[in-house]
Amino acid sequence: MRVILQRVDFGQVTVEGQTTGQIARGFVALVGVTHADAPAQADLLARKTAQLRVFEDEAGKMNLALADVGGGVLVVSQFTLYADARKGRRPSFTEAARPDHAAPLVALYAQKLADYGVQRVEHGVFGAMMQVIIHNTGPVTIWLDSAELEA
């Protein structure tokens, strides 16, 4: 699994003009799933997301985690995180998991965030055409790949 975390002051996702999720301070988490991913990867990435210290303390240092700042997470599925653009001009998405495999893992990632103490977890709609507003602050953008993290 891959997660792109955008540290935000505001995040919102709408589908067909209807807001399906919105947060203030926290992360917009763009989540991609590949074929070999399992619940262990969702758990690992949720724990890492919840515990990542990238919010400023009173001294302006990135020392605080989501729980320390009362932050939320807006979870948005994004199969394009597994795009392969090495050849030609049109990317291949064969490394992205099929919806029947990916959707439960994205949902599990969101549930595990709550289990790890994230007070507000909001969602996009899996497989829908979404409009995502990301007010990235910093800017701070973090790439997490379960294949590259220690358990």
C-alpha positions as CSV (number, residue, x, y, z in Angstrom):
1,M,0.0,0.0,0.0
2,R,1.0,3.6,-0.6
3,V,-0.2,6.7,1.2
4,I,0.6,10.2,0.3
5,L,0.0,12.4,3.3
6,Q,-0.7,16.1,2.7
7,R,-0.6,18.1,6.0
8,V,-3.5,20.5,5.7
9,D,-5.4,23.3,7.4
10,F,-8.5,22.2,5.4
11,G,-9.4,19.2,3.3
12,Q,-12.7,18.4,1.6
13,V,-14.0,15.9,-0.9
14,T,-17.2,16.2,-3.0
15,V,-18.9,13.7,-5.2
16,E,-21.5,15.1,-7.7
17,G,-21.7,18.3,-5.7
18,Q,-22.2,16.7,-2.3
19,T,-19.6,16.9,0.4
20,T,-18.7,13.4,1.5
21,G,-15.9,14.3,3.9
22,Q,-14.3,17.4,5.4
23,I,-11.6,18.1,8.0
24,A,-9.8,21.1,9.4
25,R,-6.2,20.6,10.6
26,G,-4.7,17.2,9.9
27,F,-3.9,15.0,6.8
28,V,-5.5,14.4,3.5
29,A,-4.4,10.8,2.9
30,L,-4.4,9.6,-0.7
31,V,-4.4,5.8,-0.5
32,G,-3.4,3.3,-3.2
33,V,-3.5,-0.5,-3.0
34,T,-1.6,-3.1,-5.0
35,H,-2.3,-6.8,-5.5
36,A,-0.1,-8.3,-2.7
37,D,-1.5,-5.9,0.0
38,A,-3.2,-7.4,3.0
39,P,-4.7,-6.1,6.3
40,A,-1.2,-6.0,7.8
41,Q,-0.2,-3.3,5.4
42,A,-3.3,-1.2,6.2
43,D,-2.6,-1.5,9.9
44,L,1.1,-0.6,9.5
45,L,0.3,2.5,7.4
46,A,-2.5,3.6,9.7
47,R,-0.2,3.4,12.8
48,K,2.5,5.3,11.0
49,T,0.0,8.0,9.9
50,A,-1.4,8.4,13.4
51,Q,2.0,8.6,15.1
52,L,3.9,10.7,12.5
53,R,5.2,13.8,14.2
54,V,5.0,16.6,11.5
55,F,2.9,19.2,13.3
56,E,4.7,22.2,14.9
57,D,5.1,22.6,18.6
58,E,5.2,25.9,20.4
59,A,8.9,26.3,19.3
60,G,7.9,25.8,15.6
61,K,9.6,22.3,15.4
62,M,7.8,19.4,13.8
63,N,7.4,17.4,17.0
64,L,3.6,16.8,17.3
65,A,1.4,14.0,16.0
66,L,-2.3,14.1,15.0
67,A,-3.5,13.4,18.6
68,D,-1.4,16.2,20.0
69,V,-3.0,18.8,17.7
70,G,-6.6,17.3,17.6
71,G,-6.1,16.6,13.9
72,G,-8.3,14.6,11.6
73,V,-7.7,12.5,8.4
74,L,-9.6,12.7,5.2
75,V,-9.1,9.3,3.4
76,V,-9.3,9.4,-0.4
77,S,-8.7,6.3,-2.5
78,Q,-6.3,6.8,-5.4
79,F,-5.4,3.9,-7.6
80,T,-3.1,6.2,-9.7
81,L,-0.5,5.9,-6.9
82,Y,0.4,2.7,-8.7
83,A,0.7,4.3,-12.2
84,D,3.7,3.1,-14.2
85,A,4.7,5.8,-16.7
86,R,8.1,4.4,-17.6
87,K,7.1,3.6,-21.2
88,G,5.2,5.6,-23.7
89,R,2.9,8.5,-22.9
90,R,0.0,6.7,-21.3
91,P,0.6,5.3,-17.8
92,S,-0.3,1.7,-17.0
93,F,-2.3,0.9,-13.9
94,T,-1.8,-2.9,-13.9
95,E,-0.1,-2.7,-10.5
96,A,-3.2,-1.1,-8.9
97,A,-5.5,-3.7,-7.1
98,R,-8.9,-4.4,-8.4
99,P,-11.7,-2.6,-6.5
100,D,-12.9,-5.8,-4.8
101,H,-9.4,-6.2,-3.2
102,A,-8.6,-2.5,-2.7
103,A,-11.9,-1.1,-1.3
104,P,-11.8,-3.2,1.9
105,L,-8.2,-2.3,2.6
106,V,-8.8,1.4,2.2
107,A,-11.8,1.1,4.6
108,L,-9.6,-0.9,7.0
109,Y,-6.9,1.8,6.9
110,A,-9.5,4.4,7.9
111,Q,-10.9,2.1,10.7
112,K,-7.4,1.5,12.0
113,L,-6.7,5.3,12.1
114,A,-9.6,5.5,14.5
115,D,-8.3,2.5,16.5
116,Y,-5.0,4.4,16.8
117,G,-6.7,7.4,18.3
118,V,-7.5,9.7,15.4
119,Q,-10.6,11.5,16.6
120,R,-12.0,12.5,13.2
121,V,-11.7,10.2,10.2
122,E,-13.6,11.3,7.0
123,H,-13.9,9.6,3.6
124,G,-14.2,10.1,0.0
125,V,-16.3,7.6,-2.1
126,F,-14.3,4.6,-3.4
127,G,-14.3,4.5,-7.2
128,A,-16.2,7.7,-7.6
129,M,-15.1,10.8,-9.6
130,M,-14.2,13.1,-6.7
131,Q,-13.2,16.7,-6.4
132,V,-10.6,17.1,-3.6
133,I,-9.7,20.4,-2.0
134,I,-6.3,20.3,-0.3
135,H,-5.1,23.3,1.6
136,N,-1.6,21.9,2.1
137,T,0.2,23.8,4.9
138,G,4.0,24.1,4.9
139,P,3.8,22.6,2.4
140,V,4.4,19.2,3.9
141,T,3.9,16.1,1.8
142,I,5.0,12.7,3.0
143,W,5.2,9.5,0.9
144,L,4.6,6.2,2.8
145,D,5.0,2.8,1.1
146,S,4.4,-0.3,3.2
147,A,7.1,-2.1,1.3
148,E,9.6,0.4,2.6
149,L,8.6,0.7,6.2
150,E,9.6,-1.3,9.3
151,A,6.8,-3.2,11.0
